Amino acid sequence: METQNMASQQDYSIGTPGKPWRDEEKAAWLSQQTIKRSYQQQVVTKVEAIGQDLSELVIVEQYGALSFDPDTYTLWVIKTKNWQDDKPTVFITGGVHGYETSGVQGALRFVETMLASYADTYNFVVAPCISPWGYETINRWNPNAIDPNRSFKLGTAVEEASCIMSYIKGLTVPILTHLDLHETTDTDNSEFRPALEARDAVEQALWEIPDGFYGVGDSENPVPEFQKAIIDAVEKVTHIAPSDENNYLIGAKTEQRGVINYPIKGLGLCAGFTDAPFVTTTEVYPDSPRVDDENCIMAQVAAVKGALDYLKAI
C-alpha cells in the first residue's frame, strides 16, 4: 500500500518541528479555537424537546459536565423510560469527535423518528454529543488538545470519556450493541493529522479520504454479518466507499466491502469500552459531492436501523 503523502509539521503554525508540544504550545492552540455554532441551540434544545415530546417513552438525564465550562457543556443521555431488565440494551453515541456533525444529529434523528418502533424490543441509552466543546468549535480534540476517541480506557482523565464510562458502568446492565456514529472528513488530512504530527513530533501518513460510507469493526470480534447488514441498509440511502487499488480504506485493509477492522480496545476507542458483542463505528463522508447534510444524517439513521433489524432477526 502507498500513502497519499505525509503530514507536514513544517507547515503547522504552532510548535517547533521535531519537538512535542508543551503546555505553552497547547495553550497557543487553544487560543486559536473559536466558537462556530451553538451546542445549546443545535443539541441541548433538541434533547429537551425529545424529553417533552416523547415523555411517555424516554427520560432525559444529565450525566456530567465538562469542567472547561460546566454551565455550557452539560452532558446528556436519552434513556428508555420503561426499562426492562429482560430486554437487550442498545447504546448509541455521537459527537465523540465534536466536528462530526451527522453523528450528533443522526443520533438525535433516530430518537425523534425511529426509537419508538424498536422500544418493545430494546432498552435504549443514547448519548448524542460526547464532546460538546468540540461540537461548538468544530474540533476533533478537546480543549486540552487530546483526542477523546483514543481515551476510553480504565482510569482515563479525559472527561469526555470518563463521564460516559462512569454513567454506563452505573447502569450495571450488559450492552448488546454499541453503535458509535462518526464521520471522516477532508479536514482529517488538511488540519487534524498535521496538528497531530506537530503536537507529538511523530510523522503521520495522510491516506486518501474514502468517498462514501464505511464501517469500522472490532478486529478481536469482527461479527462480519452484522457489519454487512449495516452496509446493506446504508446503501439504500447513500453510496458505500470503494477500496483503493490495494484493497485498503483509510490505510487499513478492507475486510469486506465497506468495512475495516481496528483493535478498538487497544486504541481506546469509544466503541470498545462496553464489552458489547456487536459494535461498529460508522464513518460518513460529508465532503462528497454526492451527498448533503440531510443525506449524511439519514445515513447514520440507516446504519442504526440496519444494525437493530439484524439483531432482532437473529
N, C-alpha and C positions, 0 to 999 in steps of 0.2 A: 504494500500500500504506500501511497505517497501523500505527503501533506500538501495543502494548498500553498502555504508559506509559513513563516514564523511570526509570532507577535513581536512587535518592535518596542522594546523597553527604551531604546534611544529616543523614540518619538514621544514618549509619555511625559506629561507636563510636571509630574511630581516625582521626586526621588532622584537618586544618583545611580546610573547603570552599574549593576554588579553588587549593589548594597541593598539588603532588605530594608523595608520601611521601619522606622522607629515611631514613637508616639508623635513626634513632630510632623512626620510625613502623613500619618493617618489623620492628624488634626487638619492639615492643609487640604487633604482630600475631602474631609467632611465639610470644610468651609466652602467648597465649591459646589456642594449639592444644594439644590433649590426645590421648593415645593412646586409641583407641576399640576397636581389635581387634588381633589378633596376626598380623603378616606371617609370622613363623616357623611358627606353628601352621596358618594357613589357606593358605599358599602354599609356603613352603620345604619343609615336611614332605611335601606332595603332589608337589613336584618330585623330592624324594629317593625317594619311593615309586615314581614313574614310572621313575626310573633303575634301580631294582631289578626292578620287575615287568616292564618292557619292555626288559630289558638286552640282549636279542638284537637289538633293533630300533633303540634310541636310546642316546645318551650324554648326560649332563648336564654342562655346562661353566659355570664361573663366569667372567663376562666383566668383572667390576669390582665396586666397592662405593662407596657414597656416603660422602664424607668427613665428612658430618654425624655419622654413627655407623657406621663401616665394619664393625664386628663384627655389628651388627644388620641393616644394609641392604645385604646382599650381593645381587649381580645375577646372574641365571641364565638360560641358554638350554637348551632341549631340542633336540637335533640328531640327524638321521638318522645311524645308526652306519655302515651300509654305503653311504657316499657314492659316487655315481657321476656323473662329470662329464657323461655323455651324457643325464642326466635333468634336466628343468627343476626349478628350485628355488622352493619356496613359503616365504614369510616371513610369520609371524603374530605380531602384537604385541597385548598387552593392558596395561591399567593405565598408559598414558601419563598419564592423569588417574587418580590413585590411588583416587578416590572412586567410580569407575565399576566397580562390583563384578562385573557379569556379563561384562565384557570379560576380566578376570583369570580368573575361574572358567570362562568359556566356552572360553578358550584351553586351559586345563588339561583340561577335559572332552573337548574334541576329541582331544587327545593320548591320553587314557585310553581312549576308546571308538571312535575312528574312524581315527586316523592309520594304523594297521596296514593297513587296507583300501586305502589310497592309496600305500603305501610302494613298491610296484612301479613306480609311475608317476612319483613326485616325490621329490626330496630335500626335507627339511623343516628349517627353523630356526624355533623357537617361543620367543619372549621373553614369558612370561606376565605379568610385572609390571615395567614400566619404572620406575615411581615408587613404591618400597616405603614411603617415609615418607608419601607421600600416601595410600597404601592404609591405613596404620595410623591416620592422623589423619582419614581420610575427607575428603581435600582435593583441590582442583583444582590448587593451586600447590605448589611445592616449599618447603623451609624458608626460602629467600631471597625468598619472595613473587613467584616467577616461574612463569609457565605453561610447563611443558615443551613443550606442543604448539604453541608459537609459536617454538620454539628449535632446530629441526632444520635448522640452516644451517651452512655451512662455517665453521670456526673458532669454533663456539659454545663458551662457557664453562660451559654448563648441563650438569652431569654426567649427568643422566638421559638427555639427548640424545647427548652426546659419547661416552659409553661404548658404547652400542649401535651408533652410527655407526662407531666405530673397529672394533668387532668384525666388523660386516658387511663393511666395507672390507677387512679382513684375510682374509676368505674368498676374495676375488678370483674370485667367480663371478657371472654375471648372475642377477638375480632375475626370475622370470616374473611373479609376482603378490605383492603386499604387501597383506595383509588386516589392518587396524588396527581393533580392537574397542573400541567406546566406548558411552557412554550419554548421553542428555540427560535431566536430572532437574529437578524443580521448584526445587531449590536453585540451579540456574543463574540463576534470576531473583531468588530470595529472599536469596541470600548472595553468589554469586560475581560477578555483574555489578555489584551495589552496591559490593563490595570493589574491583573493577577501577576503577570510577569514582572511588572515594576515593583509590586508590593513584596514579592517573595524573592526577587532576583533569581528566578528559575525560568529558563527558556520554555515557552509554551507554543505548541503547534496550533495552527489555525486550520481546521478542517472545513471543507466545503459545506455550507449550510444546506441541509436537505430541503428540497422544495416539496413540502407536503407533510402530512401527519405521520408520526411513527410512535411506537411504544417502547418502553424500557422495562424488561422483566428482571427477575432476580436470577442470577447465574447459579445460585445454590438451590433454587426451586423454581424453574422457569415456567411451569404449567403452560405449555405451548398451545393447547386447545383453548384455554381461557384467553390468551393473548390474541389468538386468531379470531375468536368471537368478537373481541373489541375492534380489531381491524375491519372485519366484515361489516360491523354496524356503522363504523365511522365512514367507510367508503360510500355509504348511501347518502352522506352529507357533503363530504369533501374528498379530495384526492389523497392517495397514500404516497409517501415519499419513496422514490425509486432508489435502489442501492447504487453506489458508484461503480466504476468499471472493475474495481477489486472486490465487489460484493461487501462493501462497508457502508455504514451510515455514521456520520459524525465521528469517524475514526475508530468505530467498533464494528466487529464482524456481524453481518446480518445473519441472525439465527433462523429466521423465517421472514416471509415478505412483510416489511414494515415493522420488524421487531428486532431489537438488540437486547443483550443482557448485560447487567453490571452486578458486581458484588455489593449489593446495596447496603448490607450491614457494615461491611468493612469500610465503605466510603462515608458512612454516617449520613446516608440519605434518609429523607423523611419516610419514604415508603417502607423502610426496613425496621422501624422501631417497635412495631406492634406484634411481631411474630405471626401475623395473619398468613394463612396458607395461600391466599390468592391476592397478589399485589401487582400493581402496574404503575408506572409513571407515564402519563400521556405527554406527548410533545406536539403541539400545534405550531404551524409556521405562519405567523400573521403577516409576514412581509411578501408572501407570494402574490403575484399579480392576479391569481385565480381566486382569491378569497377577499372577504371584507370582515369587519368586526363581528357582524352578526353570524356569518358563516363559521367563524372561529369559535364563538360561544356555542353554537349548535353542534359543532364537532365534539366539544367537551361533553355536552349533554348526551350525545350519541354514544360516546365511549362508556359513560356510566351506565346507560341503558343496556348496551351490549354486554357489559360485564354482569349486570344483575340478571338479565334474561338467561345468560349461560348458567349461572349458578342456580337459578330457580329450576332449570331443566335437568340438572344432574342428580 
